[in-house]
Amino acid sequence: MSPLLNPPKPARRLAALAALASAAVLGAATATVAPASAAPAWAPADEATITPGTQMYTDGAQCTSNFVFTDASSNVYVGYAAHCAGLGEATDTNGCLNDSVPLGTKVDFVEGGSLVTSGTTVGTGTLAYSSWRTMRDLGETDENACAYNDFALVKVDAAYVGDVNPSIPFWGGPTGIDTDGTAAGDRVYTYGNSSLRAGIEALSPHTGISLGDSAADDGWSHPLYTVTPGVPGDSGSAFLSEDGAAIGTLSTLGLAPLPLSNNIGDLGRELAYAQQHSGIAGLQLVEGTEPFSPLL
């Protein structure tokens, strides 16, 4: 089974590291995008405390936020991996079979969390959508969706909406949603924020290359390799294309086709599924306020 990349509750974090194994989770589709200027007003990027790349804690498990979303009522949501709210083990990757915490569960946005400290809570929200819960409730039978649709949304509490900015730290963007998948050798960009990195911000930005999509995955999955792979706690983090478009969200660490490769779920397909089944009217990705700058 493919191990997931959120450190489980504190007592299980080191065990999860030892459990890292083989691979799968990715995708592509069409979904709507809101410009960064869309309401509400965003905090300046250099002052915001809730952004893509922020640590998110759910019932003790830590993951990394990916993108910011809004709805028709101007509510604000932050995305992360559905398995971050799962109730199973690190090797449980089939979202159609695994249970999750209920919608409405509190989620903390945290700065500086590590193995020795829980960090500082900079905001709170509630779980508003989980692809895992939804697929299980619907009786989803599409094997690729069950394997690779690993996406959840946390509605930011009103008191903290003014602290949100949709830009990816370090890189800027997203500039929209990638809809044509990846080819072998395509450059990708990401920003992980695992508590295992002890708060060392310089280790968060990553760049890498696509390993090429598999037709068998029907566009749901994009395997890739980064110079330093994602680790537990990076789960859910955003991946951008060479032009800053949102490709997908990090889910698993794999052994094939390359050791320590990562696998990302296709954001276009994940978001389209959420738009169809979440009950959130007008759900859409928000573009970054900061220009995409793919330079290290």
C-alpha positions in Angstrom: 0.0 0.0 0.0 1.1 3.6 -0.6 2.0 5.5 2.6 0.3 8.8 3.2 2.3 11.9 4.1 0.7 13.4 7.1 2.4 12.6 10.4 -0.3 10.7 12.4 -1.0 11.7 16.0 2.3 12.5 17.9 2.8 9.0 19.3 2.7 7.5 15.7 4.8 10.0 13.8 8.1 8.1 13.9 6.3 4.9 13.0 4.8 6.5 10.0 8.3 7.5 8.8 9.4 3.9 9.0 6.2 2.8 7.1 6.9 4.8 3.9 6.5 2.5 1.0 5.0 2.4 -2.6 2.9 4.8 -4.6 -0.3 6.3 -6.1 -2.5 9.5 -6.1 -3.0 12.2 -8.9 -5.2 13.9 -11.7 -6.5 16.7 -14.1 -9.8 18.4 -15.2 -11.6 21.7 -15.6 -12.8 23.9 -12.7 -13.4 27.6 -12.2 -10.9 30.1 -10.9 -11.4 33.4 -9.1 -9.0 36.2 -9.6 -7.0 37.4 -6.6 -9.0 40.6 -6.6 -12.3 38.7 -5.9 -13.9 39.5 -2.5 -13.0 39.2 0.3 -10.0 41.6 0.6 -6.8 39.6 1.2 -4.1 40.3 3.7 -0.8 41.5 2.2 1.2 38.4 1.3 4.1 39.4 3.6 1.7 39.9 6.6 -0.7 37.0 6.1 -0.6 34.2 8.7 -2.9 31.8 6.8 -1.7 31.0 3.3 -0.8 28.0 1.1 2.0 26.2 3.0 0.6 26.8 6.4 0.6 23.9 8.9 -2.8 22.5 9.6 -3.6 20.2 12.6 -6.7 18.0 12.8 -7.1 15.9 15.9 -3.3 15.9 16.4 -2.3 15.0 12.8 -0.4 17.6 10.9 -0.5 18.4 7.1 0.3 21.4 4.8 -2.3 23.6 3.2 -2.4 23.8 -0.6 -4.6 26.5 -2.1 -7.3 29.1 -1.1 -10.9 28.8 -2.4 -14.0 30.9 -2.1 -17.7 30.3 -2.7 -20.8 32.3 -3.9 -21.2 33.7 -0.4 -17.6 34.9 -0.2 -16.7 32.3 2.4 -13.0 31.4 2.4 -11.7 27.8 2.4 -8.2 26.4 2.6 -7.4 23.0 1.0 -5.4 20.1 2.3 -5.4 16.3 1.9 -8.5 14.3 2.8 -6.4 11.7 4.5 -5.3 14.4 7.0 -8.8 14.0 8.5 -8.8 10.2 8.1 -9.1 7.8 11.0 -7.0 5.0 9.6 -3.2 4.3 9.4 -0.5 5.7 7.2 -0.9 2.8 4.8 -4.7 3.3 4.3 -5.0 5.1 0.9 -8.3 4.0 -0.6 -10.6 6.9 0.2 -13.7 4.9 -0.7 -13.0 2.4 2.2 -11.6 4.6 5.0 -13.5 6.6 7.6 -12.8 10.2 8.4 -13.6 12.7 11.2 -17.0 14.3 10.8 -17.6 17.5 8.9 -17.5 20.4 11.3 -14.4 19.1 13.1 -12.2 21.9 14.3 -8.9 22.4 12.4 -6.1 24.6 13.6 -3.8 26.7 11.4 -0.4 26.6 13.0 3.0 28.3 12.7 6.2 26.6 13.9 4.9 23.2 14.8 7.6 20.5 15.2 8.2 17.2 17.0 9.1 19.1 20.1 6.5 21.8 20.1 2.9 22.2 18.9 3.7 25.7 17.5 1.5 28.8 17.6 -2.1 28.6 16.5 -2.7 31.5 14.1 -6.3 30.7 13.2 -9.0 28.1 13.2 -11.6 26.6 10.9 -13.9 23.7 10.4 -13.8 20.7 8.0 -16.4 21.6 5.3 -15.7 18.9 2.7 -13.8 15.7 2.5 -13.5 13.7 -0.7 -13.0 10.5 1.3 -16.2 11.0 3.3 -18.0 12.0 0.2 -16.9 9.0 -1.9 -17.7 6.6 0.8 -21.2 8.1 1.3 -21.8 8.0 -2.4 -20.6 4.5 -2.9 -18.1 5.7 -5.5 -16.9 2.8 -7.7 -14.3 4.6 -9.9 -11.0 2.9 -8.9 -8.9 5.9 -9.9 -11.1 8.4 -7.9 -11.0 6.1 -4.9 -7.2 5.9 -5.1 -6.3 9.4 -6.1 -9.1 11.8 -5.0 -7.4 13.0 -1.8 -8.8 16.5 -1.2 -10.5 18.3 1.7 -11.6 21.9 2.4 -11.5 23.7 5.7 -13.7 26.8 6.1 -11.8 29.6 7.7 -13.5 31.0 10.8 -14.8 34.5 10.2 -12.4 36.0 12.8 -9.4 34.9 10.7 -10.5 35.6 7.1 -8.7 38.9 7.2 -5.4 37.0 7.9 -5.6 35.0 4.6 -3.6 35.4 1.4 -3.9 33.0 -1.5 -0.3 33.3 -2.8 2.1 30.3 -2.6 5.0 31.3 -0.3 8.4 31.8 -2.1 7.0 31.0 -5.6 3.9 33.2 -5.9 0.9 32.1 -7.9 -1.2 30.1 -8.6 -2.0 31.6 -12.0 -4.9 29.3 -12.7 -5.5 25.5 -12.9 -3.5 23.2 -15.1 -5.8 21.1 -17.3 -3.4 19.1 -19.5 -1.5 17.0 -17.1 2.3 16.6 -17.1 4.9 15.1 -19.4 8.1 13.5 -18.4 10.7 16.1 -17.6 8.2 19.0 -16.9 9.4 21.2 -14.1 7.2 21.4 -11.0 7.3 23.7 -7.9 6.0 23.1 -4.4 6.2 24.4 -0.8 5.9 21.8 2.0 5.8 22.6 5.7 6.3 19.4 7.6 6.7 19.6 11.4 9.6 17.1 10.8 11.7 20.0 9.4 11.8 21.6 12.8 10.6 25.0 11.4 13.5 25.5 9.1 11.8 27.6 6.4 14.6 27.3 3.9 13.8 23.6 3.5 10.2 24.2 2.5 10.5 25.3 -1.2 11.1 22.4 -3.6 11.4 22.0 -7.3 11.5 18.8 -9.3 10.4 17.1 -12.5 7.4 15.1 -13.6 7.9 11.4 -14.3 5.2 11.4 -16.9 1.5 10.5 -16.5 0.1 7.0 -16.8 -2.9 6.5 -19.1 -4.2 3.9 -16.7 -4.8 6.6 -14.1 -7.2 8.5 -16.4 -5.7 11.9 -15.5 -6.1 11.6 -11.8 -2.5 11.0 -10.9 0.9 12.7 -11.5 4.1 11.0 -10.3 7.1 13.3 -9.9 10.5 13.5 -8.3 11.8 16.5 -6.3 15.4 17.1 -5.2 14.3 16.4 -1.6 11.1 14.4 -1.5 8.0 15.4 0.4 7.9 13.8 3.9 5.1 13.2 6.4 3.6 16.5 7.2 3.9 17.8 3.7 0.7 16.0 2.8 -1.8 18.2 0.9 0.8 20.8 -0.2 0.4 22.6 -3.5 2.3 21.7 -6.8 2.6 24.3 -9.6 3.5 23.9 -13.3 6.3 25.8 -15.1 3.9 28.7 -15.7 2.6 28.7 -12.1 -0.7 26.9 -12.7 -2.0 24.6 -10.0 -1.3 21.0 -11.0 -2.2 19.1 -7.9 -1.9 18.3 -4.2 0.6 16.0 -2.5 -0.6 12.7 -1.2 1.9 9.8 -1.1 5.6 8.8 -1.2 6.4 6.0 -3.7 9.1 3.5 -4.5 8.2 3.4 -8.3 9.0 4.5 -10.9 11.8 6.1 -8.8 12.6 5.6 -5.1 11.4 8.4 -3.0 9.2 9.9 -5.8 6.0 11.6 -4.8 2.5 11.3 -6.1 0.0 14.2 -6.4 -3.7 14.2 -7.0 -4.9 16.3 -9.9 -6.4 19.5 -8.6 -8.6 20.0 -11.6 -10.3 16.7 -11.1 -10.4 17.0 -7.3 -12.0 20.4 -7.4 -14.5 19.4 -10.1 -15.6 16.5 -7.9 -15.9 18.9 -4.9 -18.0 21.3 -7.0 -20.3 18.5 -8.0 -20.7 16.8 -4.6 -19.8 19.2 -1.7 -22.9 21.3 -1.7 -20.7 24.4 -1.6 -22.2 26.8 -4.2 -19.8 28.7 -6.4 -16.7 26.9 -5.2 -13.6 28.1 -7.0 -9.8 28.4 -6.7 -8.4 31.9 -6.0 -5.3 33.0 -7.9 -2.4 34.4 -6.0 -1.9 38.1 -5.4 1.9 37.7 -6.0 3.3 36.9 -9.5 4.7 33.5 -10.1 8.5 33.6 -10.0 10.2 30.2 -10.6 13.7 31.2 -9.5 15.7 29.7 -6.7 
